[in-house]
């Protein structure tokens, strides 16, 4: 598959390198609109779509990945010549830009997919929500399978059948890494308050998060069972869990946080 990235920052670069390494993409091109022509050439990219076309590299592109800032997404698509898009699908990782806006900027019939990857894709341990526009919908199963395989190469990929559910994906897995980082930060700080050296407290928090995540990914793992396996009656863990669960405090706080994240995603999509 020949892939063109519009924008090639950390996220785009991680995707492109993973797809090349896995053999899913035979050729990865990139247009870096924030680079000077000299900087782009040094990095093996093109500074504009015009430069890419002039170099004769625009033939046979099968997938265009829109990885620019959301405010530039529609403008970037409109700058693409129709000849370059012939036979190509578009995957947007520009957060908050609805399919309708993307479709309106493209030639009629261009398949469009919105993807919501999270930052761990950089380590190939990510989670991506996917939504297909009409031309890339259920009737285009082969395209959906190819796109799902691309994002599975950097973690896991999950389709939603209604576009508003991408806002829920954003609230859960898109923003979710920050929630776990915040909890680890708080846990490490608690360790320091208990007398541990900061470096040790941080390492214990990070190692514990890593191990717990590995347990959650074991075949047949169940969150409730995993928690209960650590929580002996009247033990140390039970004492801590009782604080978290008092009047449902933790669960209510997490739900309110997720609702706030989803609402902000909705607002950004409407702006």
C-alpha positions as CSV (number, residue, x, y, z in Angstrom):
1,X,0.0,0.0,0.0
2,X,1.3,3.4,-0.9
3,X,0.5,5.9,1.8
4,X,0.6,9.7,1.9
5,X,0.7,11.5,5.2
6,X,-0.4,15.1,5.4
7,X,1.6,16.1,8.4
8,X,4.2,13.9,10.0
9,X,4.6,14.7,13.6
10,X,5.0,12.3,16.5
11,X,1.7,10.4,15.9
12,X,2.0,10.4,12.1
13,X,5.6,9.4,12.2
14,X,4.9,6.5,14.6
15,X,2.2,5.2,12.4
16,X,4.2,5.5,9.2
17,X,7.3,3.8,10.7
18,X,5.2,0.9,12.2
19,X,3.4,0.4,8.9
20,X,6.6,0.2,7.0
21,X,8.2,-2.1,9.5
22,X,5.2,-4.5,9.4
23,X,5.1,-4.5,5.6
24,X,1.6,-3.1,5.6
25,X,2.8,0.0,3.7
26,X,5.3,-0.5,0.8
27,X,5.8,3.2,0.3
28,X,5.2,6.0,2.8
29,X,5.3,9.6,1.6
30,X,4.9,12.7,3.8
31,X,4.0,16.3,3.2
32,X,5.2,18.5,6.1
33,X,3.5,21.8,5.7
34,X,5.3,23.4,8.7
35,X,8.8,22.7,7.3
36,X,10.8,24.8,4.9
37,X,11.6,23.2,1.6
38,X,15.2,22.6,2.9
39,X,14.0,21.1,6.2
40,X,11.5,18.8,4.4
41,X,14.1,17.7,1.8
42,X,16.6,16.9,4.6
43,X,14.0,14.7,6.4
44,X,12.9,13.0,3.2
45,X,9.6,14.7,3.0
46,X,7.8,17.2,0.8
47,X,7.1,20.8,2.0
48,X,3.8,21.0,-0.1
49,X,1.5,18.9,-2.1
50,X,2.7,20.8,-5.2
51,X,6.3,19.8,-4.5
52,X,5.2,16.2,-4.1
53,X,3.4,16.2,-7.5
54,X,6.2,18.0,-9.2
55,X,8.6,15.3,-8.0
56,X,6.4,12.7,-9.7
57,X,5.5,11.0,-6.4
58,X,1.7,11.4,-6.5
59,X,0.9,8.4,-8.6
60,X,-0.8,5.3,-7.2
61,X,-1.5,6.6,-3.7
62,X,-4.0,4.3,-2.0
63,X,-4.3,5.9,1.4
64,X,-4.1,9.6,2.5
65,X,-3.6,10.0,6.3
66,X,-4.7,13.5,7.5
67,X,-2.5,14.2,10.5
68,X,-2.5,18.0,10.5
69,X,-3.9,20.2,13.3
70,X,-7.7,20.1,13.2
71,X,-8.0,23.8,12.2
72,X,-6.0,23.0,9.0
73,X,-7.7,19.7,8.1
74,X,-10.2,21.0,5.6
75,X,-7.7,23.3,4.0
76,X,-5.2,20.5,3.6
77,X,-7.7,18.2,1.9
78,X,-8.9,20.9,-0.5
79,X,-5.3,21.4,-1.6
80,X,-5.1,17.8,-2.9
81,X,-5.6,17.5,-6.7
82,X,-8.3,15.2,-7.7
83,X,-5.8,13.1,-9.7
84,X,-3.9,12.3,-6.6
85,X,-7.0,11.1,-4.8
86,X,-8.2,8.9,-7.6
87,X,-8.6,5.4,-6.1
88,X,-7.5,6.6,-2.6
89,X,-9.2,6.5,0.7
90,X,-8.7,9.1,3.4
91,X,-8.1,8.4,7.1
92,X,-8.3,11.4,9.4
93,X,-6.6,11.5,12.8
94,X,-7.5,15.2,13.2
95,X,-9.5,15.3,16.4
96,X,-12.9,16.8,16.4
97,X,-13.3,17.2,12.6
98,X,-16.5,15.4,11.6
99,X,-16.8,13.2,8.6
100,X,-19.3,15.6,6.9
101,X,-16.6,18.3,6.9
102,X,-14.0,16.0,5.4
103,X,-16.3,14.6,2.8
104,X,-17.3,18.1,1.7
105,X,-13.6,18.9,1.0
106,X,-13.0,15.8,-1.2
107,X,-14.2,14.6,-4.6
108,X,-17.5,12.8,-4.5
109,X,-17.3,9.2,-3.4
110,X,-13.9,9.4,-1.7
111,X,-14.0,6.9,1.2
112,X,-13.4,8.6,4.5
113,X,-12.6,7.1,7.9
114,X,-12.1,9.0,11.2
115,X,-9.5,7.4,13.6
116,X,-9.0,8.3,17.2
117,X,-5.6,6.8,18.2
118,X,-4.1,7.5,21.6
119,X,-0.5,8.4,22.4
120,X,0.7,4.9,23.3
121,X,0.6,4.1,19.6
122,X,4.1,5.7,19.6
123,X,5.2,2.6,21.5
124,X,2.9,0.3,19.5
125,X,0.7,-0.2,22.5
126,X,-2.1,2.1,21.5
127,X,-5.8,1.9,21.2
128,X,-7.7,3.4,18.2
129,X,-11.4,4.0,17.7
130,X,-12.6,4.0,14.1
131,X,-15.7,5.3,12.3
132,X,-16.4,4.9,8.6
133,X,-18.2,7.4,6.4
134,X,-20.8,6.1,4.0
135,X,-18.4,5.3,1.1
136,X,-16.2,3.4,3.6
137,X,-19.1,1.7,5.4
138,X,-20.1,-1.8,6.0
139,X,-20.4,-2.4,2.2
140,X,-16.7,-1.7,1.8
141,X,-15.5,-4.6,4.1
142,X,-12.1,-5.0,2.4
143,X,-11.2,-1.4,3.0
144,X,-12.4,-1.6,6.6
145,X,-10.2,-4.7,7.2
146,X,-7.1,-3.0,5.7
147,X,-7.5,0.1,7.8
148,X,-8.2,-2.0,11.0
149,X,-5.1,-4.0,10.3
150,X,-3.0,-0.8,10.0
151,X,-4.1,0.4,13.4
152,X,-3.8,-3.0,14.9
153,X,-0.1,-2.8,14.0
154,X,0.3,-0.1,16.7
155,X,-2.0,-1.7,19.3
156,X,-5.7,-2.5,19.0
157,X,-8.4,-1.1,16.6
158,X,-12.1,-0.9,17.4
159,X,-15.0,0.2,15.0
160,X,-17.9,2.2,16.3
161,X,-21.0,2.4,14.0
162,X,-22.2,5.9,15.1
163,X,-20.0,8.9,14.8
164,X,-21.0,10.5,18.1
165,X,-19.5,7.4,19.8
166,X,-16.1,8.6,18.8
167,X,-16.5,11.3,21.4
168,X,-17.0,8.5,24.0
169,X,-13.9,6.8,22.7
170,X,-12.0,10.1,23.1
171,X,-13.2,10.4,26.7
172,X,-12.2,6.8,27.5
173,X,-9.1,5.9,25.6
174,X,-8.1,9.1,23.8
175,X,-7.7,11.0,27.0
176,X,-7.4,8.0,29.2
177,X,-3.6,7.7,29.3
178,X,-3.5,11.0,31.1
179,X,-5.9,9.7,33.7
180,X,-3.5,6.8,34.5
181,X,-0.5,9.1,34.5
182,X,-2.3,11.3,37.0
183,X,-3.1,8.4,39.2
184,X,0.5,7.2,39.1
185,X,1.6,10.7,39.9
186,X,-0.6,10.8,42.9
187,X,0.4,7.3,44.0
188,X,4.1,8.3,43.8
189,X,3.4,11.4,45.8
190,X,1.7,9.4,48.4
191,X,4.7,7.1,48.6
192,X,6.9,10.1,49.2
193,X,4.5,11.2,52.0
194,X,5.0,7.8,53.5
195,X,8.7,8.2,53.6
196,X,10.0,6.7,50.4
197,X,12.6,8.4,48.3
198,X,11.0,10.2,45.2
199,X,12.9,8.1,42.7
200,X,11.8,4.8,44.4
201,X,8.2,5.9,44.8
202,X,8.1,6.8,41.1
203,X,9.6,3.5,40.1
204,X,7.2,1.5,42.3
205,X,4.2,3.4,40.8
206,X,5.4,2.9,37.2
207,X,6.2,-0.8,37.7
208,X,2.9,-1.4,39.5
209,X,1.0,0.2,36.6
210,X,2.9,-1.9,34.1
211,X,2.2,-5.1,35.9
212,X,-1.5,-4.4,36.5
213,X,-1.9,-3.5,32.8
214,X,-0.2,-6.8,31.8
215,X,-2.7,-8.7,34.0
216,X,-5.6,-6.9,32.5
217,X,-4.5,-8.0,29.0
218,X,-4.2,-11.7,30.0
219,X,-6.8,-14.0,28.2
220,X,-10.1,-14.0,30.0
221,X,-9.0,-11.3,32.5
222,X,-11.8,-9.7,34.4
223,X,-11.3,-6.3,36.2
224,X,-13.5,-7.2,39.2
225,X,-11.8,-10.6,39.7
226,X,-8.3,-9.1,39.4
227,X,-9.2,-6.5,42.1
228,X,-10.7,-9.1,44.4
229,X,-7.7,-11.4,44.0
230,X,-5.5,-8.6,45.6
231,X,-8.1,-7.6,48.2
232,X,-7.9,-9.9,51.2
233,X,-10.7,-9.4,53.7
234,X,-9.6,-6.9,56.4
235,X,-6.2,-6.6,54.8
236,X,-4.1,-3.6,53.7
237,X,-5.6,-3.4,50.2
238,X,-9.1,-3.6,51.6
239,X,-8.4,-0.6,53.8
240,X,-7.3,1.4,50.8
241,X,-10.2,0.3,48.6
242,X,-12.7,1.2,51.3
243,X,-11.4,4.8,51.0
244,X,-11.8,4.8,47.2
245,X,-15.2,3.3,47.4
246,X,-16.7,5.3,50.2
247,X,-20.1,6.5,49.0
248,X,-19.0,5.6,45.5
249,X,-16.6,8.5,45.5
250,X,-14.0,7.2,43.0
251,X,-16.6,5.7,40.5
252,X,-18.6,8.9,40.5
253,X,-15.5,11.1,40.1
254,X,-14.3,8.9,37.1
255,X,-17.8,9.1,35.5
256,X,-18.0,12.9,35.9
257,X,-14.5,13.2,34.4
258,X,-15.4,11.0,31.4
259,X,-18.6,13.0,30.8
260,X,-16.7,16.2,30.9
261,X,-14.1,14.9,28.4
262,X,-16.9,13.7,26.1
263,X,-18.8,17.0,26.3
264,X,-15.6,18.9,25.4
265,X,-15.1,16.6,22.4
266,X,-18.7,17.3,21.3
267,X,-18.0,21.1,21.6
268,X,-14.8,20.8,19.6
269,X,-16.6,18.9,16.9
270,X,-19.2,21.6,16.6
271,X,-16.8,24.5,16.5
